[in-house]
Amino acid sequence: MATRRGQVSKTYFKVSVDDTEISGFFKVHGLSTGIDIEEKKNEKKKLIEKIPGSAFAGNVVLFKKRTREQPFWNWLKTTQKGEIEKKNVTIELVYRNKPLRGWKLINCWPCRWSISDITDDSMGTIEEIELVVEAIELI
């Protein structure tokens, strides 16, 4: 991936939506998962027991350089029409062309798309895509 003055970036993200690779990603925010805590009253022991509840994943925000392709915009527009298309998104952190770590975001759909301030430097325009995620798996 080329950067300023012909330098080559050593680290980048490889992002695929249902096996279709989309280029230009440089930041991922919010990869998180956890388990709700449920409380159960134990009269015999006279205490509140805490037990694991449902698993959850946080929303994930992807940052990418704006390109002519608009797959997330189109996906969001479909969702806004009431047609929820849940898709799987794969994110790989790549260093020197070798995958370091990967995450599979299960049953995602876009809930927000935004763009940075638009200036005469259109090459510096950044897109933010926020995805609702049902589960996250390490790959």
C-alpha positions, -999 to 999 in steps of 0.1 A, spaced: 0 0 0 16 33 -11 19 62 12 36 96 10 68 101 -10 66 66 -24 71 49 9 54 15 14 33 10 45 43 -20 65 9 -24 82 -26 -23 67 -60 -37 70 -76 -62 46 -114 -60 49 -139 -83 31 -177 -82 32 -191 -116 24 -158 -126 6 -156 -94 -15 -125 -74 -6 -128 -37 -2 -96 -15 -1 -86 17 16 -91 9 53 -66 23 78 -83 22 112 -108 0 131 -125 12 163 -146 -7 188 -137 -43 184 -152 -56 217 -173 -85 230 -185 -95 264 -212 -112 284 -241 -96 303 -242 -102 340 -274 -115 355 -282 -114 391 -301 -142 408 -313 -140 444 -302 -169 466 -325 -169 497 -308 -199 513 -273 -182 512 -289 -147 516 -269 -132 488 -272 -122 452 -254 -146 428 -240 -133 396 -242 -156 366 -233 -152 329 -261 -140 307 -262 -133 269 -231 -127 249 -228 -94 230 -206 -75 206 -201 -38 204 -206 -17 173 -175 -15 151 -164 16 132 -143 13 101 -123 42 87 -113 42 50 -100 65 24 -128 76 1 -128 58 -32 -152 57 -62 -167 24 -49 -195 29 -25 -204 -6 -11 -212 6 24 -233 36 12 -253 12 -10 -257 -13 19 -268 15 43 -294 28 17 -308 -7 15 -311 -9 53 -328 26 54 -354 12 31 -362 -15 57 -344 -44 40 -318 -55 66 -291 -75 48 -269 -91 75 -234 -98 62 -202 -112 76 -172 -88 76 -136 -101 79 -109 -78 91 -72 -89 88 -43 -69 102 -15 -74 78 22 -66 84 47 -68 56 21 -88 35 17 -114 63 -16 -116 83 -10 -110 120 -45 -112 134 -80 -115 121 -115 -110 132 -148 -122 117 -178 -99 125 -209 -120 123 -243 -108 110 -234 -72 106 -255 -43 91 -246 -6 88 -262 18 111 -241 50 103 -221 63 74 -203 97 76 -176 115 57 -150 139 69 -150 176 60 -149 181 23 -121 204 11 -103 210 -21 -80 181 -11 -104 154 -21 -77 128 -17 -78 134 21 -115 126 24 -123 99 50 -153 77 53 -165 63 86 -188 32 86 -204 20 118 -216 -16 118 -239 -33 143 -223 -67 151 -240 -98 166 -208 -117 174 -170 -115 169 -147 -145 162 -109 -146 161 -95 -160 129 
